[in-house]
Amino acid sequence: MLQSRQFRPIANPRRALARWPAPASWIGRAPGLIVALAIGIAAAGAPQPAGAQGASAQSATVFTVSDIPVDATAADAVSARTQAVREGQQAGLERLLRRLVAAEDAARLPRAASLPIDDYVQSFEIANEELSSTRYMADLTVAYDPDAVRALLSDNRFAFAQSVSMPVVVLPLYETGQVGRLWPDDNPWWQAWAEHMDPEQLLRLVLPLGDLEDMAMVSAAQAQAGDPAALSALAARYGAEDVLVVTARPEGGPEPEQVRAVAFEAMRVGQEQQLEGQPLSLAVGPDRPLDATLALAVEQIQASLDERWKSANLLRFDQGGLMLVGVPIARLADWVAVKQRLESLPEVNEIVMASFARDRVGIQIRYIGDEVHLEQALARLGLALTREGESWLLLPTGRNPGQGGQPSATSTAF
């Protein structure tokens, strides 16, 4: 029988566990127990610009895994809790590693149970805690040490991605015959995305609110036609450049129980229109009704899109180079801002200052991968490389990286 009890946060879990009371009758529940294993303190000085702050926060949350269910039974409550937390941390690390590497490499990943898990865990949070004298259940959120995880992958020769894409608005369109249903009120395809979109992918998808302002911007007919002006306005509202119109076309009768199969297609609309991935068709039947089929399609389409993003942004440690770059500045703060952004990039291995003048800083950037991927990574931070003879100029683009527009109904943003 489970009872409830509130717990205060534990600041030092190793010391706290030694004095954690656990009589046989002690049973409890804690909705939000924060356990800090390591806390990084930012260096004092000028505040980071918004772009650098966004990049740092995004890098940290890429290495965080949420909603890890744990359930363990042992001789007593303390032992059950210790076992459950360790197993949850191991399960979360395996999820994180699969998030970062290409699907084709996932089978080669080391088992977390064979690793010293304490070396990789930075902090963790416990929620929905329930326990008896011998059993412990909870949900964990674990923040892993980015440097330790990167070292694990690079030492074992895994190419991996950790860059989160700029936001892409996903617009689910449900077509029956020539009639398109776009917004959530009568669109089962929209509901499937709202309920089943994975929030922990590197490809950052945003499902709009579907409110009156959205409806006024884009009609079903405009979505079907891929109207660039209407879709660009919707993208801008959510801080994105592109819209992914994901169309579901049921085959059979108009009622859900009459649908025999559903065909799916994804069209990306931005600076140009292009199909994303291969069209997909899934059967509908007694073993998999329409709602389950739509849910499966969301998972498969999102996984395919995320895999394409990862493949294009893998950090390949067998490639790299040295680039001579000039950074024009008007004041010292300009250089500090650029340096902070560069230091947040996993593609940048080393920055060496070669010269410093009132209006320009000369640096050498040693990077991982090739120049194309470095340029793409810099663009996501609001920086652009421009050729200048044998060297490069690094200039701000004026965009505020990583800042979305209005909060969305559902988002995969970290």
KOLFI-805203 format. One record per residue: x, y, z of N, C-alpha, C in turn. Coordinates in steps of 0.2 Angstrom, whole numbers. Example, Ala and Ser with C-alpha at 12.3 -4.5 7.8 and 13.67 -1.06 7.14 Angstrom:
<atoms>
ATOM   nxx   nyy   nzz  caxx  cayy  cazz   cxx   cyy   czz
ATOM    66   -28    39    62   -22    39    66   -16    39
ATOM    64   -11    35    68    -5    36    64     0    39
</atoms>
This chain:
<atoms>
ATOM   nxx   nyy   nzz  caxx  cayy  cazz   cxx   cyy   czz
ATOM     4    -6     0     0     0     0     4     6     0
ATOM     3    11    -5     7    17    -5     4    23    -2
ATOM     8    27     2     6    33     5    10    38     2
ATOM     8    44     5    12    50     2    15    54     7
ATOM    21    57     5    25    61     9    29    66     5
ATOM    30    72     7    34    77     3    41    77     6
ATOM    46    78     1    53    78     3    56    85     1
ATOM    61    87     5    64    93     3    70    91    -2
ATOM    72    96    -6    78    94   -10    84    92    -6
ATOM    88    88   -10    94    85    -7   100    88   -11
ATOM   104    92    -8   109    96   -11   116    91   -13
ATOM   117    87    -8   123    82    -9   120    75    -8
ATOM   119    72   -14   116    65   -13   120    60   -10
ATOM   126    60   -10   131    55    -7   130    55     0
ATOM   131    61     3   130    62    10   123    61    13
ATOM   118    63     9   111    63    11   109    56    11
ATOM   111    52     6   109    45     6   111    41    12
ATOM   116    43    15   119    40    21   114    41    27
ATOM   111    47    27   106    48    33    99    48    31
ATOM    98    45    25    91    45    22    87    40    26
ATOM    81    42    30    78    38    34    74    33    30
ATOM    74    26    32    70    22    28    67    16    33
ATOM    63    17    38    60    12    42    56     8    37
ATOM    54     2    39    50    -3    35    44     0    33
ATOM    41     4    38    34     7    36    34    14    32
ATOM    40    16    31    41    23    28    39    23    20
ATOM    34    26    18    32    26    11    31    33     9
ATOM    33    35     3    32    42     2    32    44    -6
ATOM    31    50    -7    30    52   -14    33    60   -14
ATOM    37    61   -19    40    68   -20    39    70   -27
ATOM    35    75   -28    34    78   -35    40    81   -38
ATOM    45    83   -35    50    87   -38    56    87   -34
ATOM    60    82   -33    66    82   -29    72    83   -34
ATOM    75    88   -32    81    90   -37    87    88   -33
ATOM    91    84   -37    98    82   -34   103    85   -38
ATOM   108    89   -35   113    92   -39   119    88   -38
ATOM   122    85   -43   128    82   -42   134    86   -44
ATOM   133    91   -49   139    96   -50   136   102   -53
ATOM   138   108   -51   135   114   -53   141   118   -56
ATOM   140   120   -63   145   124   -66   144   132   -64
ATOM   149   135   -62   147   143   -61   150   147   -66
ATOM   146   151   -69   149   155   -75   154   160   -72
ATOM   159   161   -77   164   166   -75   161   173   -75
ATOM   164   177   -70   161   184   -69   164   188   -75
ATOM   160   193   -77   162   198   -82   156   200   -86
ATOM   157   202   -92   152   205   -96   147   199   -98
ATOM   140   201   -98   135   196   -99   136   193  -106
ATOM   134   187  -107   134   184  -114   129   187  -118
ATOM   130   188  -124   124   190  -129   119   185  -129
ATOM   113   187  -132   108   182  -132   110   176  -136
ATOM   113   176  -142   115   171  -146   120   166  -142
ATOM   125   169  -139   129   164  -135   125   161  -129
ATOM   121   164  -126   117   161  -120   113   156  -123
ATOM   109   157  -129   105   152  -132   109   146  -134
ATOM   115   147  -137   119   141  -139   121   137  -133
ATOM   124   140  -128   126   137  -122   120   133  -118
ATOM   114   136  -118   109   132  -115   106   127  -119
ATOM   107   128  -126   105   122  -130   109   116  -130
ATOM   116   118  -130   121   113  -129   120   109  -123
ATOM   118   112  -117   117   109  -111   111   104  -111
ATOM   106   106  -114   100   103  -114   100    97  -119
ATOM   104    97  -124   105    92  -129   107    86  -125
ATOM   111    87  -120   114    81  -116   109    80  -110
ATOM   103    82  -110    98    80  -104    93    76  -107
ATOM    91    70  -103    86    66  -105    81    66  -100
ATOM    75    67  -102    69    67   -97    64    61   -97
ATOM    60    61   -92    55    56   -92    57    49   -93
ATOM    62    47   -88    65    41   -88    61    37   -82
ATOM    57    32   -84    53    29   -79    58    24   -75
ATOM    58    23   -69    62    18   -65    57    14   -60
ATOM    59     8   -59    55     4   -55    60    -2   -52
ATOM    61    -2   -46    66    -7   -43    63   -10   -37
ATOM    65   -16   -36    63   -19   -29    69   -22   -26
ATOM    70   -21   -20    76   -23   -16    74   -25    -9
ATOM    79   -27    -5    78   -29     2    75   -23     6
ATOM    77   -17     5    74   -11     8    73    -5     4
ATOM    70     0     6    69     6     2    75     9     0
ATOM    80    10     4    86    13     2    90    10    -4
ATOM    90     3    -3    93    -1    -9    89    -1   -15
ATOM    82    -1   -14    78     0   -20    79     6   -24
ATOM    79    12   -20    80    18   -23    87    19   -26
ATOM    92    17   -23    99    17   -26    99    13   -33
ATOM    96     7   -33    96     3   -39    92     6   -44
ATOM    86     9   -42    82    12   -47    85    18   -51
ATOM    89    22   -47    92    28   -49    98    26   -54
ATOM   102    22   -52   107    19   -56   105    16   -63
ATOM   100    12   -62    97     9   -68    94    15   -73
ATOM    91    20   -70    88    25   -74    93    29   -77
ATOM    99    31   -74   104    34   -76   107    31   -82
ATOM   108    24   -82   111    20   -87   106    20   -93
ATOM    99    19   -92    95    19   -97    95    26  -101
ATOM    95    31   -97    95    38  -100   101    39  -104
ATOM   107    37  -102   113    37  -106   113    34  -112
ATOM   110    28  -112   109    24  -119   104    28  -123
ATOM    99    31  -121    95    35  -125    99    41  -128
ATOM   103    44  -124   107    50  -126   111    48  -132
ATOM   115    42  -131   120    40  -136   116    39  -142
ATOM   110    36  -142   106    34  -148   104    41  -151
ATOM   103    46  -147   101    52  -150   106    56  -154
ATOM   112    54  -152   118    58  -155   121    55  -161
ATOM   121    48  -162   124    44  -167   119    42  -172
ATOM   122    41  -178   118    39  -184   115    32  -182
ATOM   109    31  -185   105    24  -183   109    18  -185
ATOM   113    19  -190   117    13  -193   123    11  -188
ATOM   125    16  -183   130    15  -178   127    13  -172
ATOM   121    13  -171   118    12  -164   119     5  -161
ATOM   120     0  -165   121    -7  -163   128    -7  -160
ATOM   133    -3  -162   140    -3  -159   141     0  -153
ATOM   136     4  -151   137     8  -145   138     4  -139
ATOM   142     6  -134   143     2  -128   137     2  -123
ATOM   136    -3  -120   131    -4  -115   133     0  -109
ATOM   128     4  -107   129     9  -101   130     5   -95
ATOM   128    -1   -94   129    -5   -88   137    -7   -87
ATOM   140    -6   -93   147    -8   -93   152    -2   -92
ATOM   149     4   -91   152    10   -90   152    13   -83
ATOM   157    17   -81   156    20   -74   151    26   -74
ATOM   145    24   -73   140    29   -74   141    36   -71
ATOM   144    36   -65   145    42   -61   150    47   -65
ATOM   154    44   -69   158    48   -73   154    53   -78
ATOM   148    50   -80   144    54   -85   138    58   -83
ATOM   136    57   -77   130    60   -74   133    67   -71
ATOM   130    72   -73   131    79   -70   126    81   -65
ATOM   120    79   -66   115    81   -61   108    77   -63
ATOM   104    76   -58    98    73   -60    92    75   -55
ATOM    86    75   -58    80    77   -54    75    71   -54
ATOM    72    70   -48    67    65   -47    60    68   -46
ATOM    55    65   -50    48    67   -49    44    61   -49
ATOM    38    62   -46    33    56   -46    36    50   -42
ATOM    39    52   -37    42    47   -33    37    43   -28
ATOM    37    36   -29    33    32   -25    37    26   -22
ATOM    36    25   -16    40    19   -13    37    16    -7
ATOM    39    10    -6    36     6    -1    43     3     3
ATOM    42    -1     7    48    -4    11    53    -8     7
ATOM    50   -10     1    55   -14    -3    55   -12   -11
ATOM    50    -7   -12    50    -5   -20    50     2   -20
ATOM    53     4   -26    54    12   -28    52    13   -35
ATOM    48    18   -36    46    20   -43    46    27   -43
ATOM    49    30   -49    49    37   -50    50    39   -57
ATOM    51    45   -59    53    47   -66    59    52   -65
ATOM    64    50   -69    70    54   -68    71    59   -74
ATOM    75    64   -73    77    68   -78    85    69   -76
ATOM    89    67   -81    96    67   -80   100    71   -85
ATOM   104    75   -82   109    80   -86   116    76   -86
ATOM   118    75   -92   124    71   -93   130    76   -94
ATOM   136    75   -92   142    79   -93   144    79  -101
ATOM   143    85  -104   144    85  -112   151    83  -113
ATOM   156    85  -110   163    83  -112   164    76  -111
ATOM   161    73  -105   163    66  -104   159    62  -110
ATOM   153    64  -112   149    60  -117   153    61  -124
ATOM   155    67  -125   159    68  -132   165    63  -132
ATOM   169    63  -126   175    59  -126   174    52  -127
ATOM   168    50  -124   166    43  -124   165    41  -132
ATOM   162    45  -135   160    44  -142   166    45  -147
ATOM   170    50  -146   176    51  -150   181    46  -149
ATOM   182    44  -143   187    39  -141   186    32  -144
ATOM   179    31  -145   177    25  -148   176    25  -156
ATOM   178    31  -158   178    32  -166   170    33  -168
ATOM   166    35  -164   159    37  -167   159    44  -170
ATOM   156    44  -176   154    51  -178   147    52  -175
ATOM   147    59  -172   140    60  -169   138    67  -171
ATOM   132    69  -170   129    76  -171   127    78  -164
ATOM   127    85  -163   125    87  -157   122    94  -158
ATOM   122    96  -164   119   103  -166   111   102  -167
ATOM   108   107  -164   100   107  -165    99   112  -170
ATOM    94   110  -175    93   114  -180    89   120  -179
ATOM    89   125  -183    84   130  -182    77   128  -183
ATOM    72   131  -179    66   128  -179    62   128  -186
ATOM    59   122  -187    55   121  -193    48   120  -191
ATOM    43   124  -194    36   123  -192    33   117  -196
ATOM    30   112  -192    27   107  -195    19   108  -196
ATOM    16   107  -201     9   109  -203     6   102  -205
ATOM     2    99  -201    -1    92  -203    -7    94  -207
ATOM    -8    92  -213   -13    93  -218   -17    86  -219
ATOM   -23    85  -218   -27    79  -219   -31    80  -225
ATOM   -30    76  -230   -34    77  -236   -39    71  -237
ATOM   -45    72  -238   -50    67  -240   -53    69  -247
ATOM   -51    66  -252   -53    68  -259   -49    74  -260
ATOM   -52    79  -262   -49    86  -264   -50    91  -258
ATOM   -53    89  -252   -54    93  -247   -49    92  -242
ATOM   -46    98  -240   -40    98  -235   -43   100  -228
ATOM   -41    97  -223   -42    99  -216   -35   101  -213
ATOM   -35   107  -210   -28   109  -208   -28   110  -201
ATOM   -33   113  -198   -32   115  -191   -35   110  -186
ATOM   -33   111  -179   -34   105  -175   -41   103  -174
ATOM   -46   107  -174   -53   105  -172   -55    99  -175
ATOM   -54    98  -182   -57    92  -185   -52    89  -189
ATOM   -46    88  -187   -40    85  -190   -36    80  -186
ATOM   -38    74  -187   -35    68  -183   -27    68  -184
ATOM   -25    70  -190   -18    70  -191   -14    75  -187
ATOM   -17    81  -186   -15    86  -181   -14    83  -174
ATOM   -19    80  -172   -20    77  -165   -14    72  -164
ATOM   -13    68  -169    -7    63  -169    -1    67  -168
ATOM     1    72  -171     7    76  -170     7    79  -163
ATOM     2    81  -161     2    85  -155     3    80  -149
ATOM     1    73  -150     1    68  -145     8    64  -145
ATOM    11    64  -151    16    59  -152    23    61  -155
ATOM    23    68  -155    29    71  -158    35    70  -152
ATOM    41    67  -154    46    66  -149    49    73  -148
ATOM    50    75  -141    53    81  -140    60    81  -139
ATOM    63    76  -140    71    75  -139    75    74  -145
ATOM    72    76  -151    76    75  -157    80    82  -159
ATOM    85    81  -162    90    86  -164    87    91  -170
ATOM    82    88  -174    79    92  -179    73    95  -175
ATOM    73   102  -174    68   105  -170    62   107  -173
ATOM    57   103  -172    50   104  -175    46   108  -171
ATOM    42   112  -173    37   116  -170    30   115  -172
ATOM    25   113  -168    18   113  -170    15   119  -168
ATOM    12   123  -173     9   129  -171     3   128  -166
ATOM     1   134  -163    -4   134  -159   -11   132  -162
ATOM   -12   134  -168   -18   133  -172   -24   138  -169
ATOM   -22   144  -167   -26   149  -165   -29   153  -171
ATOM   -33   158  -169   -36   162  -175   -31   165  -179
ATOM   -26   168  -176   -20   171  -180   -17   166  -185
ATOM   -16   160  -182   -13   155  -187   -18   154  -193
ATOM   -24   153  -191   -29   151  -196   -30   157  -201
ATOM   -29   163  -199   -30   169  -203   -24   169  -208
ATOM   -18   167  -206   -12   167  -210   -12   162  -216
ATOM   -14   156  -214   -14   150  -219   -21   146  -219
ATOM   -23   146  -225   -29   141  -226   -27   134  -228
ATOM   -32   130  -228   -30   123  -230   -28   123  -238
ATOM   -32   127  -242   -30   128  -249   -23   130  -250
ATOM   -21   135  -246   -14   138  -246    -9   133  -244
ATOM   -10   129  -239    -6   124  -237    -5   118  -243
ATOM   -11   116  -246   -11   112  -251    -7   114  -257
ATOM    -7   121  -259    -4   123  -264     4   125  -262
ATOM     6   125  -256    12   127  -254    13   134  -255
ATOM     9   138  -253     9   146  -255    15   148  -251
ATOM    20   151  -254    26   153  -251    25   159  -246
ATOM    21   164  -248    20   170  -244    16   168  -238
ATOM    11   164  -238     7   163  -232    11   158  -227
ATOM    15   153  -230    19   149  -226    25   152  -223
ATOM    28   157  -226    33   161  -224    31   165  -218
ATOM    25   168  -218    22   172  -213    21   168  -207
ATOM    18   162  -208    17   157  -202    24   155  -199
ATOM    29   154  -203    36   152  -201    39   158  -196
ATOM    38   164  -199    41   170  -195    38   171  -188
ATOM    31   169  -188    28   170  -181    31   165  -176
ATOM    34   159  -178    37   155  -174    44   155  -174
ATOM    47   160  -177    55   161  -177    58   156  -181
ATOM    54   154  -186    57   149  -191    58   152  -198
ATOM    62   148  -202    62   150  -209    58   145  -214
ATOM    57   139  -212    54   134  -216    48   131  -213
ATOM    43   129  -217    37   125  -215    37   119  -218
ATOM    36   113  -214    36   107  -217    28   105  -217
ATOM    25   105  -223    18   103  -224    18    95  -225
ATOM    15    92  -220    15    85  -219     8    82  -221
ATOM     7    79  -227     1    78  -229    -1    70  -228
ATOM    -7    69  -225   -10    62  -224   -16    61  -229
ATOM   -16    56  -233   -21    55  -238   -24    48  -236
ATOM   -30    48  -233   -33    42  -231   -36    39  -238
ATOM   -36    32  -238   -39    29  -244   -44    24  -242
ATOM   -50    25  -245   -56    21  -243   -62    26  -242
ATOM   -66    24  -237   -72    29  -236   -70    35  -232
ATOM   -75    40  -231   -73    46  -227   -73    45  -220
ATOM   -76    39  -217   -76    38  -210   -70    34  -208
ATOM   -68    35  -202   -62    32  -199   -62    24  -200
ATOM   -68    22  -199   -68    14  -199   -68    12  -206
ATOM   -69    16  -211   -69    14  -218   -62    15  -221
ATOM   -57    18  -218   -50    19  -221   -47    13  -221
ATOM   -44    11  -227   -40     5  -227   -32     6  -227
ATOM   -30    12  -229   -23    14  -229   -23    21  -229
ATOM   -17    24  -227   -15    31  -227    -9    32  -231
ATOM    -9    37  -236    -2    39  -239     0    45  -236
ATOM     7    46  -235    10    52  -232    15    55  -236
ATOM    15    61  -236    20    65  -240    22    71  -236
ATOM    29    73  -236    31    79  -233    34    84  -238
ATOM    32    90  -238    35    95  -242    38   101  -238
ATOM    44   102  -239    47   108  -236    47   114  -240
ATOM    44   119  -237    43   126  -241    47   131  -237
ATOM    52   134  -240    56   139  -238    58   144  -243
ATOM    65   144  -244    68   147  -250    66   144  -256
ATOM    65   137  -256    63   133  -261    58   128  -259
ATOM    55   124  -263    51   119  -261    54   112  -263
ATOM    54   108  -258    57   101  -260    53    96  -256
ATOM    53    90  -259    50    84  -255    55    82  -250
ATOM    53    80  -244    58    78  -238    57    70  -238
ATOM    62    67  -239    61    59  -238    57    56  -244
ATOM    56    50  -243    52    46  -247    44    46  -245
ATOM    39    46  -250    32    45  -248    32    39  -244
ATOM    27    39  -239    26    33  -235    18    31  -235
ATOM    17    24  -235    10    22  -235    10    16  -230
ATOM     4    17  -226     3    12  -220    -4     9  -221
ATOM    -4     3  -220   -11     0  -220   -15     1  -213
ATOM   -21     1  -214   -26     2  -208   -30    -4  -207
ATOM   -31    -7  -202   -35   -13  -201   -37   -14  -194
ATOM   -40   -20  -192   -42   -21  -185   -36   -21  -180
ATOM   -30   -23  -182   -25   -24  -178   -21   -17  -177
ATOM   -23   -12  -182   -20    -6  -181   -25    -1  -184
ATOM   -29     2  -180   -34     7  -182   -31    13  -184
ATOM   -35    18  -187   -33    24  -190   -29    28  -185
ATOM   -31    29  -179   -27    33  -174   -20    30  -173
ATOM   -20    24  -172   -13    20  -171    -9    21  -177
ATOM   -12    21  -183    -8    21  -189    -5    28  -190
ATOM    -9    33  -188    -7    40  -188    -1    41  -183
ATOM    -2    38  -177     3    39  -172    10    36  -175
ATOM     9    30  -178    15    27  -180    19    31  -186
ATOM    15    34  -190    17    38  -195    21    44  -193
ATOM    18    47  -187    22    53  -184    29    51  -182
ATOM    29    45  -179    36    42  -176    40    41  -182
ATOM    38    38  -187    42    36  -193    45    42  -197
ATOM    40    46  -198    42    52  -202    47    57  -198
ATOM    46    58  -191    50    62  -187    57    58  -187
ATOM    57    52  -186    64    48  -185    67    49  -192
ATOM    64    48  -197    67    49  -204    70    56  -205
ATOM    66    61  -203    69    68  -204    75    69  -199
ATOM    74    67  -193    80    68  -188    86    64  -191
ATOM    85    59  -193    91    55  -196    94    59  -201
ATOM    91    62  -206    94    65  -211    97    71  -209
ATOM    94    75  -203    98    80  -200   104    78  -197
ATOM   104    73  -193   110    70  -190   116    68  -195
ATOM   114    65  -201   118    63  -206   122    69  -209
ATOM   118    74  -210   121    80  -213   125    84  -208
ATOM   125    83  -201   128    87  -196   133    83  -191
ATOM   135    77  -194   139    73  -190   146    76  -189
ATOM   149    76  -183   156    78  -182   160    72  -183
ATOM   164    73  -188   169    68  -191   176    70  -188
ATOM   178    66  -184   185    67  -181   191    65  -185
ATOM   189    62  -191   195    60  -195   195    66  -200
ATOM   191    71  -200   192    77  -204   193    83  -200
ATOM   196    88  -203   197    95  -200   201    99  -203
ATOM   203   105  -201   207   110  -204   208   116  -199
ATOM   212   120  -202   214   127  -199   212   132  -203
ATOM   209   137  -201   206   143  -205   209   149  -202
ATOM   211   154  -206   213   160  -204   207   165  -205
ATOM   205   169  -199   199   172  -199   200   179  -197
ATOM   198   184  -200   198   191  -197   191   193  -195
ATOM   190   196  -189   184   198  -185   184   205  -185
ATOM   180   209  -189   180   216  -188   176   218  -182
ATOM   178   223  -178   175   225  -172   175   233  -171
ATOM   170   235  -168   170   242  -166   172   244  -159
ATOM   171   239  -155   173   239  -148   175   232  -145
ATOM   178   232  -139   180   226  -136   174   221  -135
ATOM   168   223  -134   163   219  -132   161   215  -139
ATOM   162   218  -145   160   214  -151   165   208  -151
ATOM   171   208  -149   175   202  -150   173   197  -144
ATOM   172   200  -138   170   195  -133   163   191  -135
ATOM   159   195  -138   153   191  -141   154   186  -146
ATOM   158   187  -151   160   183  -156   164   177  -153
ATOM   168   178  -148   172   173  -145   168   168  -141
ATOM   163   171  -138   159   166  -134   155   162  -139
ATOM   152   165  -144   149   160  -149   153   155  -152
ATOM   159   157  -154   164   152  -156   165   146  -151
ATOM   166   148  -145   168   143  -140   162   138  -139
ATOM   156   140  -140   150   136  -139   149   131  -145
ATOM   153   131  -150   152   127  -156   156   120  -155
ATOM   153   114  -155   157   108  -155   162   107  -161
ATOM   160   111  -166   164   110  -172   171   114  -171
ATOM   171   118  -167   177   122  -165   182   119  -160
ATOM   188   117  -162   192   113  -157   197   118  -153
ATOM   199   124  -157   204   128  -154   203   135  -157
ATOM   204   140  -153   204   147  -156   210   150  -153
ATOM   215   153  -158   221   156  -156   221   163  -159
ATOM   222   168  -155   222   175  -157   229   176  -160
ATOM   229   178  -166   235   180  -170   237   187  -170
ATOM   232   191  -170   233   199  -170   227   202  -167
ATOM   228   208  -164   223   212  -161   224   219  -162
ATOM   219   223  -166   219   230  -167   213   233  -165
ATOM   213   240  -166   207   243  -163   200   241  -167
ATOM   201   239  -173   195   238  -177   195   231  -180
ATOM   199   226  -178   200   220  -181   204   215  -176
ATOM   201   209  -176   205   204  -172   206   198  -177
ATOM   213   196  -177   214   190  -182   215   184  -178
ATOM   212   179  -180   212   172  -176   213   166  -181
ATOM   215   161  -178   216   155  -181   211   150  -178
ATOM   206   147  -182   201   142  -179   203   135  -182
ATOM   204   131  -177   205   124  -179   199   120  -178
ATOM   196   117  -183   189   114  -183   189   107  -185
ATOM   184   104  -183   182    97  -184   177    97  -190
ATOM   178    92  -195   174    92  -201   177    96  -207
ATOM   172    98  -211   174   102  -217   172   109  -216
ATOM   174   113  -221   172   120  -221   164   121  -221
ATOM   161   117  -225   154   118  -226   150   117  -220
ATOM   152   112  -216   148   111  -210   150   116  -205
ATOM   156   119  -205   158   124  -200   154   131  -202
ATOM   153   132  -209   149   138  -211   142   137  -208
ATOM   139   131  -209   132   130  -207   131   131  -200
ATOM   136   128  -196   136   129  -188   136   136  -186
ATOM   141   140  -190   141   147  -188   135   151  -190
ATOM   132   149  -195   125   152  -197   120   151  -192
ATOM   120   146  -189   115   144  -184   116   149  -178
ATOM   122   152  -177   123   156  -171   123   163  -174
ATOM   121   165  -180   121   172  -182   127   174  -184
ATOM   132   170  -187   138   172  -189   139   170  -196
ATOM   142   174  -201   143   172  -208   151   172  -210
ATOM   153   167  -213   160   168  -216   160   170  -223
ATOM   165   175  -224   165   178  -231   173   178  -233
ATOM   174   176  -239   181   175  -242   184   182  -242
ATOM   190   182  -240   194   189  -241   201   186  -243
ATOM   202   186  -249   209   183  -252   210   176  -249
ATOM   216   175  -246   217   168  -244   214   167  -237
ATOM   211   172  -234   208   171  -227   201   172  -227
ATOM   198   173  -221   191   174  -221   189   179  -216
ATOM   183   182  -217   180   187  -213   174   184  -209
ATOM   174   185  -203   168   183  -199   164   188  -197
ATOM   157   189  -199   153   194  -198   146   192  -195
ATOM   143   196  -191   137   194  -188   131   195  -194
ATOM   127   191  -194   121   191  -199   115   196  -196
ATOM   115   197  -190   110   202  -187   104   198  -185
ATOM   104   191  -186    99   187  -183   100   185  -176
ATOM    95   184  -172    96   182  -165    95   174  -165
ATOM   101   170  -165   100   163  -165    96   160  -160
ATOM    93   154  -162    90   150  -157    84   153  -153
ATOM    81   159  -155    76   163  -152    69   161  -156
ATOM    65   158  -154    59   156  -157    54   162  -157
ATOM    48   162  -160    43   167  -160    38   165  -154
ATOM    32   166  -155    27   165  -150    28   157  -148
ATOM    26   156  -141    27   149  -139    22   145  -143
ATOM    24   139  -144    20   134  -149    16   129  -144
ATOM    11   126  -147     7   121  -144    12   115  -142
ATOM    16   113  -147    20   108  -146    27   109  -149
ATOM    32   107  -146    39   109  -149    44   104  -147
ATOM    48   102  -152    54    98  -150    60   102  -148
ATOM    59   108  -147    65   112  -145    67   110  -138
ATOM    74   110  -137    77   108  -131    77   114  -126
</atoms>
